[in-house]
Amino acid sequence: MIQLIASDMDGTLLNAEMEISEENVAAIKKVQAAGIEFVVATGRSIEEAQPILESAGIKCRYITSNGAQAKRSSYKLTIIGFYDN
């Protein structure tokens, strides 16, 4: 059984107008209603990503900044790791 779906934003979730299509919004809400967690994984910062999802009415978790940050929709930020070589 599928427990989680993760999606990139640019070139995947967003259309040419940098918006989430109504079809994608409906699909995300359908899987969430079925108990499947939806997560956005993006190179964008949380400040760039979250407003787009929230304007579409989607609440989800985020993996942002190319994996450097993970965030719940409740604004609790957890740093996963950052290594400066």
Secondary structure, DSSP 8 states (H G I E B T S, - for coil): ---EEEE-IIIIIB-TTSSB-HHHHHHHHHHHHTT-EEEEE-SS-HHHHHHHHHHTT---EEEEGGGTEEE-TTS-EEE------
